[in-house]
Amino acid sequence: MRFNCFISMSHKSGFVNIVGNPNVGKSTLMNLFVGERISIATFKSQTTRHRIMGIVNEEDCQIVFSDTPGVLKPNYKLQESMRAFSDSALCDVDVLVYVTDTVETEEKNADFIEAVNELNVPKLVLINKIDLTDEKHLIELVERWKKLIPNSEIYPVSAKARFNVDNVMKRIKQLLPDSPPYFDKDQLTDKPMRFFVSEIIREKILLFYDKEIPYCVEVVVDEYKEADDIVRIQATINVEHESQKGIIIGRGGFALKKVSTEARKSLEKFIQKKVFLRIFVKVDKDWRNSTRELTHFGYK
């Protein structure tokens, strides 16, 4: 007589939210975890404005990562929305990853750390940029964070050098609850292509312009048409004042041309197709404090 044997294999799935103050390396770590360039990452604070999902799919697990804006005390309505995205990461979470680094002041945003401590989920504190400090200071930081976020696991890491990132990933997998996948196994993110186009253009603005200019800008993709051999994109850079429009365009259009050229190169690498990109600049007065405009731009 012949018997069929069925072996039940457990599957793990969970939501892993990455939080912390601005400019500590959350987006870089998110991209390393996911293995794809999901979040733009620059040396400037407040680079991430939205809560961005990146999904890791393996045969026996699905990890739904969320990158979030840096925790800050809002000065205008856009920052209120960004803080709301950060706060929302403390809900519906299975593993919380709190990222700090070796140079920030850990006392900032004590109210957020207090909210983190109230969570009854596994917490991993990643001390990033350890390549910028010495062993003595690192030991002091580890002891400090053990007191600030008790019942957490502390991991010194370097996103730049990819040091200890694999060990953190292994630990995250161990902490996931048993669950079927929440998303299709071939899904990488919850964001549409237009979102990544606007983010790549905004990344170039963050890199090429100084002072307040990058923080007064919102990029909207007006047209995205994909053919077999080319993608045609039209986008608008929205600024708050006429003077900012002049700076974005630059003398003889040179500055805008540089943004367009570099964005097109990055988009062709991201989309894996030839890209024709047209960018316009428009004044949208005080959009950062307009509930209507923030809703239109997807912040509400």
JOHUJO-V767465 format. One line per field, one symbol per residue. phi: phi as a letter, one per 40 degrees, with the letter a starting at -180 (. if undefined). psi: psi as a letter, one per 40 degrees, with the letter a starting at -180 (. if undefined). A space follows every 50 residues. Layout:
phi->???
psi->???
This chain:
phi->.bbcbbccccbbaacbbbbiccgbhccccdccccgbccbcbbcccgccbb cbcbbbbbdbabbbcbcbcccaccbacdccccccccccccbfbbbbbcbb acbcccccfccccccccccbbdbbbbccgcccbbcccccccdccccccbc gbbbbcbbcccfcgcccccccdccccccacccbdcbcbacccddcccccc ccdccccbbbfcdccbbbbbccaabbbcbabbbbbbccbcbccccccccg cggcccccdccccccccccccgacbbbbbbbbcbdfccbbdccccccgcb
psi->ihihhhhhhihiiihhhhiiiifeedddddddddeigdhihieiifdhdi hhhhhhhideihhgihiiiihihieiddddddddddddeeifhdhhhhha aeeiheeifddddddddehfihhhhhhifeeeaiddddddddddddddgi fihhhhihddefheddddddddddeiihiiidiieehdieiidddddddd dddddddeiibeddeehhhhhdhhhhadeihhhhihhhididdddddddi heeddddddddddddddddddfiihhhhhihihghfdeehddddddeee.
